[in-house]
Every structure is written in structure tokens, then in C-alpha cells.
Amino acid sequence: MMQSPLPVRDGVNATRLRLPDEGPWDTAMDYMMHRWGHIDPQGIEDRFDAGEIVGEGGIPLDRSTPLQEHTFIWYYRTLPAETRLPVELRILHRDEHLLVVDKPHFLPTTPGGTYIQESALVRLRKQLDLPDLIPMHRLDRMTAGVLLLSTNPQTRGKYQVLFEKRQVQKEYECVSAAEPAPGYPAVDFPVVVRNRMTKSRSYLLAEVVDGEPNAETRIERLETFDGGAPAGANGTGAIDTGAGGAGQRLARYRLEPHTGKTHQLRVHMASLGLGIVNDAFYPDLLDKAPDDYGKPLQLLARGIRFIDPISGKPVEYRSSLELSEADRARP
């Protein structure tokens, strides 16, 4: 990957932009005005005048730099004001190579969309003064639990290989209905779900399609208990999907994914008629609503284990978090 000539600033990487080889623009600034001039024309001019937009080798550009002089340019975006999310990260382990944290529900792993400063990566870079920090994998914004990050660029590749070769074992937990929703067959646990998943063309969801399986999850039911939320309170069609309700039997499940498709665990549970409690995507996509911090998705990355490539010894990191529906049911 091409190295940025600009350092991380305020926990955020500089943005890279590829300039077109040709077009009706004489200068790099003309092209940037074409792309973003309707948003902040004065800010673009000020950046060029201050030498804050650079090309390969960190060479500053000015207003007259020809379009063809650089293929890539880098600059710092103007970051919008963000309200701090009322959730906190917890450090589980730190050494010269790795940082392991418990990521809370609602906090994204990496910057994106409306969450820049309010991402696990940027928070940790700033809090720990680790500008080279990089996540080794990702957890969905709505999923909590163990997140592994590399603190050392020199050894990062050794850990990346483990993930690429699927030599990392992940364990998740979720809370769903104890029995499948009406219309779904009974399930004999433990069960292995295998199918073919792809990203939907119409929305940001994943869907199951015909074809050679590319997603696999082993699912085991660990315990059952009475649900404590009012029927339908999770907003996911609780009565129909069996996803949480007063007096309804819920269960805690162990999920062991053997592949890592987007939303794989949520899709696989929903395919059994066991949609995860408080899932606004599966089995039914609900209208977007403000985050309800009292009703987190009941999905937790419980543990991660592998042979450490530096020490050669087996290591395992476990989350200290609990799923609120399961925790509420305990004496």
C-alpha cells in the first residue's frame, strides 16, 4: 500500500486523492474545486496557499501546480464536529506488538461516514499516542467485544498473515429466541450453517444466494432463560421473529465462524429463524432510527485465539463484557 507522506494528525490519516490523467482542468486545484468547491472553496484555496496539500514525496502543491504533475495528492480533511458517544473502550492487553481492547456496542472500529473521531481506532491513537496503530480485523459498529490492533509496523505483517490464512479462531456469543420463529424448522444443536453470501445490490445488506458455499458458522446453544423486555421492544418484529419479549424463552448461543463475510453471524442466525435480539437489519430491515443505547445488538466477540508469531506460543484473549439480555436473566 502506498505510504502517505503526511503523518497521522489528531488520530486521523491524511486523505489520498488520485488525480485524473486528463480533463478540462489545468491545475490540481481546478480539479479539487470541481470535486468539492461547492462545499468549501475558500478552505481549498487556503490549503493550497499554506502548502498543506502535497504530492508524491511530500512536495507541497500551490494554485498553479499542473494537473498532470502528480498522480496522487494527500491532504487533511476538515473534520466535522462530533458528539462523543456515551460508550467506553477497555484495554485488555498491551505489549510492544499488540493492543487488545473490548470495543463497546455503537462505536465503529475505523473512521467512516459520520464517525471519524468517534471510532475505536482514532480514540485509541489519541488516548495512547500511537499514530501507527492499525486494526488487524474489524467488528461491526453494533457488535461489541475483543478487537485486536497492531502497535508495531515492523511486526504487523506477521499477524496479518494469520488472518489471511485463517489461522485465527474467533468465538462469538449472541442472544436470540430459544426456538425458531413460526414457519422455520426446529434446529438440532450444535448445527453448522453453510451457504453462499453476497452483498445486496440494492442496499448495504448481505444476502444468501444460490451457489457454492463461501460462509460457514458453527452454532451451539449454551443456555435458555426467560426474556425480560416488553414484547416487540427491540423493534425487530419480536413477535414474528422470536427475538426477545416478556415471558418469551431466549437463549445464549456460541458462534464459531470459519469464514468472515460481512454480517455473516447475523445472517446465519436469521436464516434459522433465530434473529439476534435488537438486530435492525436481519431478518427485516427497519427504518433508520437514532441509536438506543439501552438496547444494543445482542452480539459479542467473546474471544480470539492463535499461535503468536513472535513468541510461538498459543495465546487467547477474552472479552470481559456481558450481553445485557443474558446478564439481566442471571440471579
Secondary structure as the mmCIF struct_conf table of DSSP 4:
data_model
#
loop_
_struct_conf.conf_type_id
_struct_conf.id
_struct_conf.beg_label_comp_id
_struct_conf.beg_label_asym_id
_struct_conf.beg_label_seq_id
_struct_conf.end_label_comp_id
_struct_conf.end_label_asym_id
_struct_conf.end_label_seq_id
HELX_LH_PP_P HELX_LH_PP_P1 MET A 2 SER A 4
BEND BEND1 PRO A 5 LEU A 6
HELX_LH_PP_P HELX_LH_PP_P2 PRO A 7 VAL A 8
STRN STRN1 ARG A 9 ARG A 9
TURN_TY1_P TURN_TY1_P1 ASP A 10 GLY A 11
STRN STRN2 VAL A 12 VAL A 12
HELX_LH_PP_P HELX_LH_PP_P3 ASN A 13 ALA A 14
STRN STRN3 THR A 15 ARG A 18
HELX_LH_PP_P HELX_LH_PP_P4 LEU A 19 PRO A 20
BEND BEND2 ASP A 21 PRO A 24
BEND BEND3 ASP A 26 ASP A 26
STRN STRN4 THR A 27 THR A 27
HELX_RH_AL_P HELX_RH_AL_P1 ALA A 28 TRP A 36
TURN_TY1_P TURN_TY1_P2 GLY A 37 ILE A 39
HELX_RH_AL_P HELX_RH_AL_P2 PRO A 41 ASP A 49
TURN_TY1_P TURN_TY1_P3 ALA A 50 GLY A 51
STRN STRN5 VAL A 54 VAL A 54
HELX_RH_3T_P HELX_RH_3T_P1 GLU A 56 GLY A 58
HELX_LH_PP_P HELX_LH_PP_P5 ILE A 59 ILE A 59
STRN STRN6 PRO A 60 PRO A 60
HELX_LH_PP_P HELX_LH_PP_P6 LEU A 61 LEU A 61
TURN_TY1_P TURN_TY1_P4 ARG A 63 SER A 64
STRN STRN7 PRO A 66 PRO A 66
HELX_RH_3T_P HELX_RH_3T_P2 LEU A 67 GLU A 69
BEND BEND4 THR A 71 THR A 71
STRN STRN8 PHE A 72 TYR A 75
HELX_LH_PP_P HELX_LH_PP_P7 TYR A 76 ALA A 81
HELX_LH_PP_P HELX_LH_PP_P8 THR A 83 LEU A 85
BEND BEND5 PRO A 86 PRO A 86
STRN STRN9 ARG A 90 ARG A 94
BEND BEND6 GLU A 96 HIS A 97
STRN STRN10 LEU A 98 LYS A 103
HELX_LH_PP_P HELX_LH_PP_P9 PRO A 104 PRO A 104
TURN_TY1_P TURN_TY1_P5 HIS A 105 PHE A 106
BEND BEND7 THR A 109 THR A 110
STRN STRN11 GLY A 112 GLY A 112
TURN_TY1_P TURN_TY1_P6 GLY A 113 THR A 114
STRN STRN12 TYR A 115 TYR A 115
BEND BEND8 ILE A 116 SER A 119
HELX_RH_AL_P HELX_RH_AL_P3 ALA A 120 LEU A 128
TURN_TY1_P TURN_TY1_P7 ASP A 129 ASP A 129
TURN_TY1_P TURN_TY1_P8 PRO A 131 ASP A 132
STRN STRN13 ILE A 134 PRO A 135
BEND BEND9 MET A 136 HIS A 137
TURN_TY1_P TURN_TY1_P9 ARG A 141 MET A 142
STRN STRN14 ALA A 144 SER A 150
TURN_TY1_P TURN_TY1_P10 PRO A 153 THR A 155
HELX_RH_AL_P HELX_RH_AL_P4 ARG A 156 GLU A 164
TURN_TY1_P TURN_TY1_P11 LYS A 165 ARG A 166
STRN STRN15 GLN A 169 ALA A 177
BEND BEND10 ALA A 178 GLU A 179
HELX_LH_PP_P HELX_LH_PP_P10 PRO A 180 ALA A 181
TURN_TY1_P TURN_TY1_P12 PRO A 182 GLY A 183
BEND BEND11 TYR A 184 TYR A 184
BEND BEND12 PHE A 189 PRO A 190
STRN STRN16 VAL A 191 LYS A 199
BEND BEND13 ARG A 201 LEU A 204
STRN STRN17 ALA A 206 VAL A 209
BEND BEND14 ASP A 210 GLU A 212
STRN STRN18 ALA A 215 ASP A 226
BEND BEND15 ALA A 229 ALA A 229
HELX_LH_PP_P HELX_LH_PP_P11 PRO A 230 PRO A 230
TURN_TY1_P TURN_TY1_P13 ALA A 231 ASN A 234
BEND BEND16 GLY A 235 THR A 236
HELX_RH_AL_P HELX_RH_AL_P5 ALA A 238 THR A 241
TURN_TY1_P TURN_TY1_P14 GLY A 242 GLY A 242
TURN_TY1_P TURN_TY1_P15 ALA A 246 GLY A 247
STRN STRN19 ARG A 249 PRO A 257
BEND BEND17 HIS A 258 THR A 259
TURN_TY1_P TURN_TY1_P16 THR A 262 HIS A 263
HELX_RH_AL_P HELX_RH_AL_P6 GLN A 264 SER A 271
TURN_TY1_P TURN_TY1_P17 LEU A 272 GLY A 273
HELX_LH_PP_P HELX_LH_PP_P12 GLY A 275 ILE A 276
TURN_TY1_P TURN_TY1_P18 VAL A 277 ASN A 278
BEND BEND18 ALA A 280 ASP A 284
HELX_LH_PP_P HELX_LH_PP_P13 LEU A 285 LYS A 288
TURN_TY1_P TURN_TY1_P19 TYR A 293 GLY A 294
BEND BEND19 LYS A 295 LYS A 295
BEND BEND20 GLN A 298 GLN A 298
STRN STRN20 LEU A 299 ILE A 307
TURN_TY1_P TURN_TY1_P20 PRO A 309 SER A 311
BEND BEND21 LYS A 313 LYS A 313
STRN STRN21 PRO A 314 ARG A 318
HELX_RH_AL_P HELX_RH_AL_P7 SER A 324 ALA A 329
#
